[in-house]
Amino acid sequence: MAAEWGDDAQRLRLCMDELSRDQSGSIQLAFLRGYSHSEVADAVGAPIGTVKSWIRRGLGALKRCLGR
């Protein structure tokens, strides 16, 4: 089980590296630190709609990457 988690974590890291800096940073703030969309927007100094798009598109890209 631990080996599977290690493999999954490595795949996730590789896929995160394929995202834009804005996408990966926003996803990390939202999912690892638990920030709301508005908190992410404040933290990165971008409009909330832009942050929502970064997160939505980034998650889509992660799904495609992890599905390969």
N, C-alpha and C positions, 0 to 999 in steps of 0.2 A: 504494500500500500504506500509506504513512504517513497519508494522509487517512482511510483506513478505520479505522486504529487510533485516530485522533483522534475520529472519529464514535463508535466503540465505547466509548471511554473516557468520552465525554460522556454517552452513554446509561447507562453503568454508574453514573456520578456521580448522574445524575438519579434512577435507580432506588434507589440507596443513600440518597438524601435522603428517599425515601418510607418507609423502614424506621423503626422505633422507634430511639431513641438506644441502648438496650440491645442491640438486634439489630445495628445497624451497627457499634457499638463492638466487640462480641464478634467479629464477622466480620473486622473490620480487624485485631484482635489475632491471630486464628487464621491468617488467610491472608496478611496483609501482613508481620506480624512473626514468623510461624511458631510461635506459642504453641500448646501442647497445650490440651485442654479444661481440665485441672486448673490450668494456668498462667493461663488466662483467668479462671477462677473465683477464683483467688487475687488476680489483678490488680484485678478489679472488686468483690471482696468478696461474691460470690453463690455459692449452692450449685452444685455441678457439674451436677446435673440441670437446674437452671434455665438455666445457660449452654448446655448441649447443646440445650435446647428453643429458646432464642433463636437459636442458630446454625441449627438445622434449619428453623425457621419462616422465618427471614430468608432463607436460601438458596432456599426454596420461593417466597417473595415475589419475590426477584430473578429467578428463572427465569420466573415469570409475567410480570413487568414487561418483561423483555428479549425475551420472546416476542411482545409486542404489535406 
